[in-house]
């Protein structure tokens, strides 16, 4: 029996061995058959994103003996560029190379012929458009803050016992951060335009995690008040209707049946469509003070619509114009120089000595090389709205030694003075800031504040104090032995500010005064229009600003006052409302609801030296098209020679396409980019999707690019497309600067 058993064991072993010899490969066949039968995802083209199955070696070429570049971990996301046999060319972060295909999840590349269905661009309300919002942050005081607080109370992020006082304090900031965290927004505590549009027009998650439509009325001017809206703005509407005799119930801050009936009666009386909803037209007439009351019979005279001032356009010559040039290009340069007050000769198209001297004078005043030759660099300034006109200089007796110094300055170093712009000015400002003569951030614009800082530096270092940075001044500033600014008492600082900085004061006139008044108006210290005349009203506004910002209250706008104003300063305090049924207006509310960021806040800064670091720190940004008033939010996921971005939502994509006229184009458009820290930078962008795409829900199959300012050398190194973006940025910057005048 034992022998029989042993015999069968030997037979079984022999059969097993034979099977292993003949069918060893077949043993693994079922596994390969299953793998081959796995259904692969179909994509239309390379490249596509996928993941690794296991840890895999990334090699330089298609060989296991090739150089090992990197070991990619299991489950990592990679981009497949092409497939060649059993190898695939992939990208993993900054690494590029080849991997074996069996170690990654492959997709089937198959061209799918479909007739694309155009995505309809929705008609968005003012709230959804986000164009009527400005960034809100801690310290702000406005009607927009009050509405935000009301919405946060309604959503449960602030206590129902909290008061919506319109002041963005610590409690409001904590509530905003809690809202951002619950709704998966960057928890910055800053409330940008898109976040406000989401709160008022979307269905945000409340504090319990449930989607909720808020009843609080959006604070944008175009928002329509309708049934069940709540908030102080509704209460103000009820009060205005009550003053005209249409609303007789209690002020409830709720748009109820009584409110709708009053609005309907008001609309009928004043010849408007009686739909019972308080839209932009109804609210504008109510707030105008010329609306008909219940007992009135006369028809109010509508206010005339002001005609906007057209932006000038210039035809730039094709050829270089210099001494001896003749023809239409020479005549065009003569005509422009005459417009700016530099040339008084004949417009004959013959560029002689008088024309050359006029051009040199223009180049000097505009911070250009005064060579009397009109080329591309001169044209970019001469035929722009920022060209500085000729002004008759003040007659001043200059000692021979000082005159010699001035002559020496102009011989080897390019003198920087008021009106100069660019990287040289920015470098000058950076050194002045380091030495304590200048406050704020360098912006590359040589204005009154920079000139005052230069003058203070010159005084401290024994130089001719003319406020212009020539060779002697620049050598001292960059030489390493420059004296730092001495910290003085407030009284001493005020004296220096008044006596040594070319201050503006009562009786001053001109464009600098107009710029000062514009800043005071924007920050709520001055009302009316900027007329360029420094009168008692302007002096009083300056004193109020100085008091609020702990400066000497002398009503004189010197270097420290101007620097603080241009840096933002503290806004005008909200006055305590008088005990009257009609709430007192909040100063600054008009700016908060103006519908566009303040153009004076826009910064022209180099991508590599400044903006790139900001984009890394704040990857979520709002793009604002100042031409249409439309804004949308993007996520910046890569920074190289420019910013690679994706619209955050499908709604952002729709708004972007609407800003481009509903068409997809590579042609650049000048825009402002607002980062989450509140900084605003000049840029350009397009709306054509291409390349890598991470967001599957934004209706944008790819990404887009945003370009920021670069030097001419940097642009040239990149290529023609970068040049077109730089030209668009410079065009946009000229238009932006015009908005500040």
C-alpha positions as CSV (number, residue, x, y, z in Angstrom):
1,X,0.0,0.0,0.0
2,X,2.8,2.3,0.9
3,X,4.5,1.5,-2.4
4,X,1.3,2.2,-4.3
5,X,1.0,5.6,-2.6
6,X,4.6,6.5,-3.4
7,X,4.0,5.6,-7.0
8,X,1.1,8.0,-7.3
9,X,3.2,10.7,-5.6
10,X,5.9,10.3,-8.2
11,X,3.4,10.4,-11.1
12,X,1.8,13.6,-9.7
13,X,5.2,15.2,-9.3
14,X,6.2,14.3,-12.9
15,X,2.9,15.8,-14.3
16,X,3.3,19.0,-12.2
17,X,6.9,19.4,-13.5
18,X,5.8,18.9,-17.1
19,X,3.1,21.5,-16.7
20,X,5.5,24.0,-15.3
21,X,8.0,23.4,-18.1
22,X,5.4,23.5,-20.9
23,X,2.9,26.0,-19.6
24,X,4.9,28.3,-17.3
25,X,3.9,31.3,-19.3
26,X,0.3,30.1,-19.4
27,X,0.2,30.2,-15.6
28,X,0.2,34.0,-15.8
29,X,-2.0,34.2,-18.8
30,X,-5.3,34.6,-16.8
31,X,-3.8,37.6,-15.0
32,X,-2.8,39.3,-18.2
33,X,-6.1,38.5,-19.8
34,X,-8.0,40.2,-17.0
35,X,-5.7,43.3,-17.2
36,X,-6.2,43.5,-20.9
37,X,-9.9,43.4,-20.5
38,X,-9.9,46.3,-18.0
39,X,-11.9,49.2,-19.4
40,X,-9.7,52.2,-20.1
41,X,-11.0,55.8,-20.0
42,X,-11.1,57.4,-23.4
43,X,-9.6,60.8,-24.0
44,X,-9.5,62.8,-27.2
45,X,-5.8,63.7,-27.3
46,X,-2.5,64.0,-25.5
47,X,-1.6,65.3,-23.0
48,X,-3.8,63.8,-20.3
49,X,-3.5,63.4,-16.5
50,X,-3.5,60.1,-14.8
51,X,-1.9,58.4,-11.7
52,X,0.8,55.8,-11.0
53,X,-0.2,52.3,-9.9
54,X,2.9,51.7,-7.9
55,X,6.2,53.4,-7.2
56,X,7.9,53.8,-10.6
57,X,11.3,54.9,-11.9
58,X,11.3,58.0,-14.2
59,X,14.2,57.5,-16.7
60,X,15.9,59.8,-19.2
61,X,15.1,57.6,-22.2
62,X,13.1,54.4,-23.1
63,X,15.4,51.9,-21.5
64,X,15.8,50.4,-18.0
65,X,19.5,51.1,-18.3
66,X,18.9,54.7,-19.0
67,X,19.7,57.4,-16.3
68,X,17.3,57.5,-13.4
69,X,15.8,61.0,-13.0
70,X,13.4,60.5,-10.2
71,X,11.3,57.9,-8.3
72,X,7.6,58.8,-8.6
73,X,5.5,57.5,-5.6
74,X,2.5,55.3,-6.0
75,X,-0.8,57.1,-6.5
76,X,0.9,60.3,-7.8
77,X,-0.7,62.5,-10.4
78,X,1.3,62.6,-13.7
79,X,0.8,64.1,-17.2
80,X,1.2,61.7,-20.1
81,X,2.6,63.5,-23.2
82,X,2.9,60.5,-25.5
83,X,3.1,56.7,-25.7
84,X,5.8,54.7,-27.5
85,X,5.7,50.9,-27.2
86,X,5.8,49.9,-23.6
87,X,7.0,53.4,-22.5
88,X,5.2,56.6,-21.9
89,X,6.7,60.2,-21.8
90,X,5.4,61.9,-18.7
91,X,5.8,65.0,-16.5
92,X,5.8,64.9,-12.7
93,X,6.1,68.3,-11.3
94,X,9.4,69.7,-12.6
95,X,10.6,66.3,-13.7
96,X,10.2,65.0,-17.3
97,X,11.1,61.5,-18.6
98,X,9.9,58.0,-19.5
99,X,8.2,55.3,-17.4
100,X,7.0,51.8,-18.2
101,X,3.3,51.8,-19.1
102,X,2.4,48.8,-17.0
103,X,3.1,50.8,-13.8
104,X,0.6,53.7,-14.7
105,X,-3.1,53.9,-15.3
106,X,-3.3,54.3,-19.1
107,X,-6.1,55.9,-21.0
108,X,-7.2,55.3,-24.6
109,X,-6.5,58.2,-26.9
110,X,-9.2,58.4,-29.5
111,X,-10.2,61.4,-31.5
112,X,-13.9,62.0,-31.0
113,X,-15.7,63.9,-33.7
114,X,-18.5,65.9,-32.1
115,X,-20.2,69.0,-33.1
116,X,-19.5,71.4,-30.2
117,X,-22.6,72.9,-28.5
118,X,-21.9,76.5,-27.5
119,X,-22.2,77.1,-23.8
120,X,-24.9,79.7,-23.2
121,X,-23.6,82.8,-21.4
122,X,-26.2,83.6,-18.7
123,X,-27.5,87.0,-18.1
124,X,-26.2,87.8,-14.7
125,X,-27.7,90.1,-12.1
126,X,-25.5,92.9,-10.6
127,X,-25.0,90.8,-7.6
128,X,-23.8,87.8,-9.6
129,X,-21.6,89.9,-11.8
130,X,-19.6,91.0,-8.7
131,X,-18.7,94.2,-10.6
132,X,-20.5,96.3,-8.0
133,X,-18.4,95.1,-5.0
134,X,-15.1,96.3,-3.5
135,X,-12.9,94.3,-1.1
136,X,-13.9,94.5,2.5
137,X,-11.3,94.1,5.3
138,X,-10.9,94.8,9.0
139,X,-11.1,98.5,9.8
140,X,-13.5,99.3,7.0
141,X,-16.7,101.3,7.8
142,X,-19.4,101.4,5.2
143,X,-22.9,100.3,4.2
144,X,-21.4,97.3,2.5
145,X,-19.9,96.1,5.8
146,X,-23.3,96.5,7.5
147,X,-25.0,94.4,4.8
148,X,-22.2,91.7,5.2
149,X,-22.8,91.6,9.0
150,X,-26.6,91.2,8.4
151,X,-25.9,88.3,6.1
152,X,-23.5,86.7,8.5
153,X,-26.1,87.0,11.3
154,X,-28.7,85.4,9.1
155,X,-26.3,82.5,8.2
156,X,-25.5,81.9,11.9
157,X,-21.9,83.0,11.8
158,X,-22.6,86.0,14.1
159,X,-24.9,86.0,17.1
160,X,-28.5,87.2,16.5
161,X,-27.9,89.6,19.3
162,X,-25.0,91.2,17.4
163,X,-25.4,94.7,16.0
164,X,-24.8,95.3,12.3
165,X,-23.0,98.6,12.9
166,X,-21.1,98.8,9.6
167,X,-17.7,98.6,11.3
168,X,-15.5,95.7,10.3
169,X,-14.0,94.7,13.6
170,X,-12.5,91.6,15.2
171,X,-15.9,89.9,15.7
172,X,-16.8,90.4,12.0
173,X,-13.4,89.1,10.9
174,X,-13.8,85.9,13.0
175,X,-17.2,85.4,11.5
176,X,-15.9,85.9,7.9
177,X,-13.1,83.3,8.6
178,X,-15.6,80.8,9.9
179,X,-17.7,81.3,6.8
180,X,-14.7,80.9,4.5
181,X,-13.6,77.7,6.2
182,X,-17.1,76.2,6.1
183,X,-17.5,77.1,2.4
184,X,-14.0,76.0,1.4
185,X,-12.7,79.4,0.6
186,X,-9.2,80.6,1.6
187,X,-9.6,81.7,5.2
188,X,-8.0,85.2,4.8
189,X,-10.6,87.2,6.6
190,X,-10.8,89.4,3.5
191,X,-14.1,89.6,1.6
192,X,-13.5,90.0,-2.1
193,X,-16.1,90.7,-4.8
194,X,-16.7,87.0,-5.7
195,X,-17.2,86.0,-2.1
196,X,-19.8,88.8,-1.7
197,X,-21.6,87.7,-4.9
198,X,-21.6,84.1,-3.6
199,X,-23.1,85.2,-0.3
200,X,-25.9,87.3,-1.7
201,X,-26.7,85.5,-5.0
202,X,-25.6,81.9,-4.4
203,X,-26.6,79.2,-1.8
204,X,-23.7,79.3,0.7
205,X,-23.4,76.9,3.6
206,X,-24.7,78.3,6.9
207,X,-23.0,77.7,10.2
208,X,-24.8,74.3,10.4
209,X,-23.5,73.2,7.0
210,X,-26.8,73.5,5.2
211,X,-27.2,75.4,1.9
212,X,-29.2,78.6,2.4
213,X,-30.4,81.6,0.3
214,X,-29.9,84.8,2.3
215,X,-32.7,87.3,2.5
216,X,-30.3,90.2,3.3
217,X,-30.3,92.6,0.4
218,X,-27.0,93.0,-1.6
219,X,-25.5,96.5,-1.2
220,X,-24.7,97.0,-4.9
221,X,-26.5,100.0,-6.4
222,X,-28.2,97.8,-9.1
223,X,-29.6,95.2,-6.7
224,X,-33.4,95.0,-6.9
225,X,-35.4,95.0,-3.7
226,X,-38.2,92.5,-3.6
227,X,-40.4,90.5,-1.3
228,X,-38.8,89.0,1.8
229,X,-35.5,91.0,1.4
230,X,-34.2,92.2,4.8
231,X,-31.7,94.6,6.1
232,X,-31.1,98.3,6.9
233,X,-31.2,99.2,3.2
234,X,-34.8,98.0,3.1
235,X,-35.4,100.2,6.2
236,X,-34.0,103.2,4.4
237,X,-36.3,102.5,1.4
238,X,-39.3,102.4,3.7
239,X,-38.3,105.7,5.3
240,X,-38.0,107.4,2.0
241,X,-41.4,106.1,1.0
242,X,-42.8,107.3,4.3
243,X,-41.3,110.8,3.8
244,X,-43.2,111.0,0.5
245,X,-46.5,109.7,2.0
246,X,-46.6,106.2,0.4
247,X,-45.6,104.1,3.4
248,X,-47.5,104.4,6.6
249,X,-46.6,101.3,8.5
250,X,-43.8,100.8,11.0
251,X,-40.1,100.7,9.8
252,X,-39.4,97.0,9.9
253,X,-36.3,96.5,7.6
254,X,-38.3,93.8,5.9
255,X,-39.6,94.1,2.4
256,X,-43.2,92.9,3.1
257,X,-46.6,93.3,1.5
258,X,-47.0,96.9,2.9
259,X,-43.6,97.8,1.4
260,X,-44.5,96.3,-2.0
261,X,-47.8,98.2,-2.1
262,X,-46.1,101.5,-1.3
263,X,-43.5,100.9,-4.0
264,X,-46.2,100.1,-6.5
265,X,-48.1,103.3,-5.7
266,X,-44.8,105.3,-5.9
267,X,-44.1,103.8,-9.4
268,X,-47.5,104.6,-10.7
269,X,-47.4,108.2,-9.5
270,X,-43.9,108.7,-11.0
271,X,-44.5,107.1,-14.4
272,X,-42.5,103.9,-13.8
273,X,-43.4,100.3,-14.5
274,X,-45.5,99.4,-11.5
275,X,-44.1,95.9,-10.7
276,X,-43.8,96.4,-7.0
277,X,-40.0,95.7,-7.0
278,X,-37.6,98.5,-6.2
279,X,-35.0,98.2,-9.0
280,X,-32.2,100.5,-9.9
281,X,-34.5,103.1,-11.7
282,X,-37.0,103.2,-8.8
283,X,-34.3,103.6,-6.2
284,X,-32.4,106.2,-8.2
285,X,-35.6,108.4,-8.4
286,X,-36.4,107.9,-4.7
287,X,-32.9,109.0,-3.8
288,X,-32.8,112.0,-6.2
289,X,-35.0,114.2,-4.1
290,X,-37.1,115.2,-7.1
291,X,-39.7,112.3,-6.9
292,X,-43.4,113.0,-6.7
293,X,-45.0,112.5,-3.3
294,X,-48.6,111.4,-2.7
295,X,-50.0,115.0,-2.9
296,X,-47.7,116.3,-5.7
297,X,-49.1,117.0,-9.2
298,X,-46.1,118.3,-11.2
299,X,-43.8,116.0,-13.2
300,X,-40.2,116.1,-12.0
301,X,-37.6,117.1,-14.6
302,X,-35.2,114.3,-15.3
303,X,-31.6,115.0,-14.8
304,X,-29.5,115.2,-18.0
305,X,-27.2,112.3,-18.7
306,X,-23.6,113.6,-18.7
307,X,-21.6,112.9,-21.9
308,X,-18.4,110.9,-21.1
309,X,-15.2,112.5,-22.1
310,X,-13.7,110.4,-25.0
311,X,-10.2,108.9,-24.4
312,X,-7.8,110.5,-27.0
313,X,-6.2,108.1,-29.5
314,X,-2.9,108.8,-31.3
315,X,-1.5,107.5,-34.6
316,X,2.1,106.7,-33.9
317,X,4.7,107.3,-36.8
318,X,6.2,104.3,-38.5
319,X,9.7,105.6,-38.9
320,X,12.4,107.2,-36.7
321,X,12.4,111.0,-37.0
322,X,15.6,113.0,-36.4
323,X,17.4,116.1,-37.7
324,X,16.9,116.3,-41.5
325,X,13.8,114.0,-41.6
326,X,10.9,115.1,-43.8
327,X,7.4,113.9,-44.5
328,X,4.3,112.9,-42.6
329,X,6.0,111.3,-39.7
330,X,8.1,114.4,-39.1
331,X,5.0,116.5,-39.3
332,X,3.2,114.2,-36.8
333,X,6.0,114.7,-34.3
334,X,5.8,118.5,-34.8
335,X,2.1,118.5,-34.3
336,X,2.3,116.5,-31.1
337,X,5.1,118.7,-29.7
338,X,3.0,121.8,-30.5
339,X,0.0,120.3,-28.7
340,X,2.2,119.8,-25.6
341,X,3.6,123.4,-25.9
342,X,7.2,122.6,-26.8
343,X,7.2,123.6,-30.5
344,X,6.1,126.9,-31.9
345,X,7.4,126.8,-35.5
346,X,5.8,125.8,-38.8
347,X,4.1,122.5,-39.2
348,X,5.9,121.9,-42.5
349,X,7.1,118.3,-42.0
350,X,10.8,119.4,-42.1
351,X,12.5,118.4,-38.9
352,X,15.2,121.0,-38.4
353,X,17.0,122.7,-35.5
354,X,13.9,124.2,-33.9
355,X,12.1,120.8,-34.0
356,X,15.1,119.0,-32.6
357,X,15.4,121.4,-29.7
358,X,11.7,121.1,-28.9
359,X,12.0,117.3,-28.9
360,X,15.0,117.5,-26.6
361,X,13.1,119.7,-24.2
362,X,10.2,117.2,-24.2
363,X,12.6,114.2,-23.6
364,X,14.2,116.0,-20.7
365,X,10.9,116.9,-19.0
366,X,9.7,113.3,-19.4
367,X,12.8,111.5,-18.1
368,X,14.0,110.3,-21.5
369,X,17.5,110.5,-23.1
370,X,17.6,114.0,-24.6
371,X,19.1,113.0,-28.0
372,X,16.6,114.8,-30.2
373,X,15.8,111.6,-32.0
374,X,12.2,110.3,-32.0
375,X,12.2,106.5,-31.9
376,X,10.2,103.8,-30.3
377,X,11.1,104.8,-26.7
378,X,10.2,108.4,-27.3
379,X,7.0,107.6,-29.2
380,X,5.7,105.5,-26.3
381,X,5.7,108.6,-24.1
382,X,5.1,111.3,-26.7
383,X,2.0,109.8,-28.1
384,X,0.5,108.8,-24.7
385,X,-2.0,110.5,-22.4
386,X,0.8,110.6,-19.8
387,X,3.1,112.9,-21.8
388,X,4.1,115.8,-19.6
389,X,3.3,119.2,-21.1
390,X,5.8,122.1,-21.3
391,X,5.7,124.4,-18.3
392,X,7.6,127.7,-18.0
393,X,10.2,127.1,-15.2
394,X,10.5,129.5,-12.3
395,X,13.4,132.0,-12.6
396,X,15.9,131.1,-9.9
397,X,19.5,132.4,-9.4
398,X,21.8,129.4,-9.2
399,X,25.3,129.8,-7.8
400,X,28.1,128.9,-10.3
401,X,29.1,125.9,-8.2
402,X,25.6,124.6,-8.2
403,X,25.3,125.2,-12.0
404,X,28.5,123.3,-12.5
405,X,27.1,120.4,-10.4
406,X,23.9,120.4,-12.4
407,X,25.9,120.3,-15.7
408,X,28.0,117.5,-14.4
409,X,24.9,115.6,-13.3
410,X,23.4,115.6,-16.8
411,X,26.7,114.5,-18.4
412,X,27.0,110.9,-17.2
413,X,24.0,109.9,-15.2
414,X,20.4,110.1,-16.4
415,X,18.8,112.6,-14.0
416,X,15.5,111.5,-12.4
417,X,12.9,114.1,-11.6
418,X,9.2,114.6,-11.1
419,X,7.4,112.8,-14.0
420,X,10.1,110.1,-14.4
421,X,9.0,106.4,-14.2
422,X,10.4,103.0,-14.4
423,X,12.8,100.6,-12.6
424,X,15.4,103.3,-12.0
425,X,12.9,105.3,-10.1
426,X,11.8,102.2,-8.1
427,X,15.4,101.5,-7.2
428,X,15.8,105.2,-6.0
429,X,12.6,104.8,-3.9
430,X,13.8,101.6,-2.3
431,X,17.0,103.2,-1.1
432,X,15.2,106.2,0.2
433,X,12.8,103.9,2.1
434,X,15.8,102.0,3.6
435,X,17.4,105.2,4.7
436,X,14.2,106.5,6.3
437,X,13.4,109.4,4.0
438,X,10.4,107.8,2.3
439,X,7.4,105.7,3.5
440,X,5.2,103.1,1.8
441,X,6.0,100.9,-1.1
442,X,8.2,101.7,-4.2
443,X,5.9,102.2,-7.3
444,X,8.3,103.5,-9.9
445,X,6.6,106.9,-10.2
446,X,8.6,110.0,-9.4
447,X,5.9,112.2,-7.9
448,X,5.7,115.0,-5.3
449,X,6.3,112.7,-2.3
450,X,9.4,111.1,-3.9
451,X,10.7,114.6,-4.8
452,X,10.2,115.7,-1.2
453,X,12.1,112.7,0.0
454,X,15.0,113.4,-2.4
455,X,15.1,117.0,-1.2
456,X,15.3,115.9,2.4
457,X,18.1,113.4,1.6
458,X,20.0,116.2,-0.3
459,X,19.7,118.5,2.7
460,X,20.9,115.9,5.2
461,X,23.9,114.9,2.9
462,X,25.0,118.5,2.0
463,X,23.9,118.5,-1.6
464,X,22.0,121.0,-3.6
465,X,18.4,120.6,-2.5
466,X,16.4,120.8,-5.8
467,X,14.4,117.5,-5.4
468,X,16.0,116.1,-8.7
469,X,18.2,113.0,-8.5
470,X,21.2,113.7,-10.6
471,X,24.7,112.2,-10.6
472,X,25.9,113.7,-7.3
473,X,22.7,112.7,-5.5
474,X,22.6,109.2,-7.0
475,X,26.3,108.6,-6.2
476,X,25.7,109.6,-2.6
477,X,22.6,107.5,-2.3
478,X,24.2,104.4,-3.7
479,X,27.7,105.0,-2.4
480,X,27.3,103.3,1.0
481,X,28.2,106.4,3.1
482,X,24.8,108.1,2.8
483,X,23.4,109.6,6.0
484,X,20.2,108.0,7.3
485,X,17.2,110.2,8.1
486,X,17.3,111.4,11.7
487,X,14.2,110.6,13.8
488,X,12.8,113.9,15.0
489,X,10.1,115.1,17.2
490,X,6.7,115.7,15.7
491,X,7.2,119.5,15.8
492,X,10.6,119.2,14.1
493,X,9.1,116.8,11.4
494,X,6.3,119.2,10.8
495,X,8.8,122.1,10.4
496,X,10.9,120.1,7.9
497,X,7.8,119.0,6.1
498,X,6.6,122.5,5.7
499,X,9.9,124.3,4.9
500,X,11.9,121.7,2.9
501,X,9.6,119.6,1.0
502,X,7.7,121.8,-1.5
503,X,4.5,121.5,0.5
504,X,1.0,122.3,-0.8
505,X,-0.9,124.8,1.3
506,X,-3.7,127.3,1.2
507,X,-3.3,129.4,-2.0
508,X,-1.5,126.6,-4.0
509,X,-3.0,125.6,-7.4
510,X,-2.4,123.1,-10.1
511,X,-2.5,119.4,-10.9
512,X,-0.8,118.4,-7.6
513,X,-3.5,120.1,-5.6
514,X,-6.1,118.4,-7.8
515,X,-4.5,115.0,-7.0
516,X,-4.5,115.9,-3.3
517,X,-8.2,116.8,-3.4
518,X,-9.0,113.5,-5.3
519,X,-7.4,111.5,-2.5
520,X,-9.2,113.4,0.2
521,X,-12.6,112.9,-1.6
522,X,-11.9,109.2,-2.1
523,X,-11.1,108.8,1.6
524,X,-14.2,110.7,2.8
525,X,-12.6,113.9,4.1
526,X,-13.7,116.2,1.3
527,X,-16.9,116.5,-0.7
528,X,-17.5,118.0,-4.2
529,X,-15.1,118.1,-7.2
530,X,-11.4,118.4,-7.3
531,X,-10.8,121.8,-8.8
532,X,-7.1,122.2,-8.3
533,X,-7.5,125.2,-5.9
534,X,-6.2,124.8,-2.3
535,X,-8.8,126.8,-0.4
536,X,-10.1,126.9,3.2
537,X,-12.3,123.8,2.5
538,X,-9.3,121.8,1.3
539,X,-7.2,123.0,4.2
540,X,-9.9,121.9,6.7
541,X,-10.0,118.5,5.0
542,X,-6.2,118.1,5.3
543,X,-6.4,119.0,9.0
544,X,-9.1,116.4,9.6
545,X,-7.0,113.8,7.8
546,X,-3.9,114.8,9.9
547,X,-5.9,114.5,13.1
548,X,-7.2,111.0,12.2
549,X,-3.7,109.8,11.3
550,X,-1.8,111.3,14.3
551,X,0.0,114.0,12.2
552,X,0.6,117.6,13.0
553,X,-2.7,119.5,12.4
554,X,-1.5,122.5,10.4
555,X,-3.6,122.1,7.2
556,X,-0.4,121.9,5.1
557,X,0.1,118.9,2.9
558,X,3.8,118.2,3.2
559,X,5.8,115.0,2.5
560,X,4.5,113.0,5.5
561,X,0.9,114.0,5.0
562,X,1.0,113.2,1.2
563,X,2.8,109.9,1.8
564,X,0.2,108.9,4.3
565,X,-2.6,109.9,2.0
566,X,-1.2,108.0,-1.0
567,X,-0.6,104.9,1.3
568,X,-4.3,104.9,2.1
569,X,-4.3,106.3,5.6
570,X,-7.3,105.9,8.0
571,X,-10.7,106.7,6.3
572,X,-12.8,109.5,7.7
573,X,-14.6,108.5,10.9
574,X,-18.3,107.8,10.7
575,X,-20.2,110.6,12.4
576,X,-22.8,109.8,15.0
577,X,-26.2,110.1,13.3
578,X,-28.6,112.7,14.6
579,X,-31.8,111.5,16.3
580,X,-34.0,111.6,13.2
581,X,-36.1,109.0,11.5
582,X,-33.9,109.1,8.4
583,X,-30.5,107.4,9.0
584,X,-27.5,109.6,8.5
585,X,-25.4,108.7,5.4
586,X,-22.1,106.9,6.0
587,X,-19.1,108.8,4.6
588,X,-17.2,106.6,2.2
589,X,-20.3,104.6,1.3
590,X,-20.4,106.0,-2.2
591,X,-16.9,104.8,-2.8
592,X,-17.6,101.3,-1.4
593,X,-20.5,101.0,-3.8
594,X,-18.9,102.7,-6.8
595,X,-18.7,99.5,-8.8
596,X,-14.9,99.5,-9.5
597,X,-11.7,99.4,-7.5
598,X,-10.1,102.7,-7.0
599,X,-7.8,103.4,-10.0
600,X,-5.3,105.2,-7.8
601,X,-4.6,101.9,-5.9
602,X,-3.5,100.1,-9.1
603,X,0.2,99.3,-9.1
604,X,2.5,98.9,-12.2
605,X,5.1,96.4,-10.9
606,X,7.5,93.9,-12.5
607,X,6.4,90.3,-12.5
608,X,9.7,88.8,-11.5
609,X,10.7,91.2,-8.8
610,X,7.3,91.9,-7.1
611,X,4.1,90.3,-8.4
612,X,5.3,86.7,-8.6
613,X,5.9,86.5,-4.9
614,X,2.4,88.0,-4.2
615,X,0.8,85.4,-6.6
616,X,2.6,82.5,-4.7
617,X,1.3,83.8,-1.4
618,X,-2.3,84.5,-2.6
619,X,-3.2,82.1,-5.3
620,X,-6.9,83.1,-5.4
621,X,-7.4,86.4,-7.1
622,X,-10.1,88.5,-8.8
623,X,-9.6,89.8,-12.3
624,X,-11.4,93.1,-13.0
625,X,-12.1,94.3,-16.5
626,X,-12.3,98.0,-16.1
627,X,-13.6,98.5,-19.6
628,X,-16.8,96.5,-19.0
629,X,-17.0,96.5,-15.2
630,X,-17.1,92.7,-15.1
631,X,-15.0,90.7,-12.7
632,X,-14.2,87.0,-12.2
633,X,-12.1,84.9,-9.8
634,X,-9.2,82.7,-10.8
635,X,-6.9,80.2,-9.1
636,X,-3.2,80.6,-9.9
637,X,-1.6,77.2,-10.0
638,X,1.8,77.9,-11.7
639,X,4.2,80.8,-11.9
640,X,6.9,80.9,-14.6
641,X,7.3,83.7,-17.1
642,X,3.6,84.5,-16.4
643,X,0.8,83.2,-14.2
644,X,-1.1,80.1,-15.3
645,X,-4.7,80.2,-14.0
646,X,-8.1,78.6,-14.1
647,X,-11.5,80.2,-13.5
648,X,-12.7,79.0,-10.1
649,X,-16.3,78.2,-11.2
650,X,-18.4,77.9,-14.3
651,X,-20.0,81.2,-13.4
652,X,-16.5,82.8,-13.4
653,X,-15.9,81.4,-16.9
654,X,-19.2,82.8,-18.1
655,X,-18.4,86.2,-16.8
656,X,-14.9,86.2,-18.3
657,X,-16.3,85.2,-21.7
658,X,-18.9,87.9,-21.5
659,X,-16.1,90.5,-20.8
660,X,-14.5,89.3,-24.0
661,X,-17.7,89.8,-26.0
662,X,-18.7,86.1,-25.9
663,X,-15.8,85.0,-28.1
664,X,-12.7,83.0,-27.3
665,X,-9.6,84.8,-28.3
666,X,-5.8,84.9,-27.8
667,X,-5.8,88.7,-28.2
668,X,-4.8,90.2,-24.8
669,X,-7.1,92.5,-22.8
670,X,-5.8,94.9,-20.2
671,X,-7.2,94.1,-16.7
672,X,-6.6,94.8,-13.0
673,X,-5.8,91.8,-10.8
674,X,-6.9,92.0,-7.1
675,X,-5.1,89.7,-4.7
676,X,-6.5,88.5,-1.4
677,X,-4.4,91.0,0.5
678,X,-6.1,93.9,-1.2
679,X,-3.2,94.8,-3.6
680,X,-4.2,95.6,-7.2
681,X,-1.8,95.2,-10.1
682,X,-1.9,96.1,-13.8
683,X,-2.0,93.0,-16.1
684,X,-3.3,91.6,-19.3
685,X,-5.0,88.3,-20.1
686,X,-6.9,86.2,-22.8
687,X,-9.7,83.7,-22.5
688,X,-8.5,80.7,-24.7
689,X,-8.4,77.4,-22.8
690,X,-5.2,75.4,-23.5
691,X,-2.9,72.8,-22.0
692,X,-3.3,71.5,-18.4
693,X,-6.7,71.5,-16.7
694,X,-7.3,70.7,-13.0
695,X,-10.8,72.0,-12.5
696,X,-13.5,69.7,-14.1
697,X,-16.4,71.9,-12.9
698,X,-15.6,75.3,-14.3
699,X,-16.7,74.8,-17.9
700,X,-13.1,75.7,-19.1
701,X,-11.2,72.8,-20.6
702,X,-7.6,74.0,-20.0
703,X,-6.0,77.0,-18.4
704,X,-5.3,80.7,-19.3
705,X,-2.4,83.0,-18.8
706,X,-2.2,86.4,-17.0
707,X,0.8,88.5,-17.9
708,X,2.2,91.3,-15.7
709,X,4.8,94.0,-16.5
710,X,8.3,92.9,-17.5
711,X,11.4,94.8,-18.8
712,X,12.0,95.1,-22.5
713,X,14.9,92.7,-22.3
714,X,12.7,90.1,-20.5
715,X,9.9,90.5,-23.0
716,X,12.3,90.2,-26.0
717,X,13.8,87.0,-24.6
718,X,10.4,85.4,-24.4
719,X,9.1,86.3,-27.8
720,X,6.5,88.3,-29.9
721,X,3.5,87.1,-27.9
722,X,5.0,88.5,-24.7
723,X,5.6,91.7,-26.6
724,X,1.9,92.0,-27.5
725,X,1.0,91.5,-23.8
726,X,3.5,94.1,-22.7
727,X,2.1,96.6,-25.2
728,X,-1.5,95.9,-23.9
729,X,-0.3,96.3,-20.3
730,X,1.2,99.7,-21.1
731,X,-1.9,100.8,-22.9
732,X,-4.0,99.8,-19.9
733,X,-1.6,101.6,-17.6
734,X,-2.1,104.8,-19.5
735,X,-5.8,104.4,-19.3
736,X,-5.7,103.6,-15.6
737,X,-3.6,106.7,-14.8
738,X,-6.1,108.9,-16.7
739,X,-8.8,107.6,-14.3
740,X,-6.9,109.1,-11.4
741,X,-6.9,112.7,-12.7
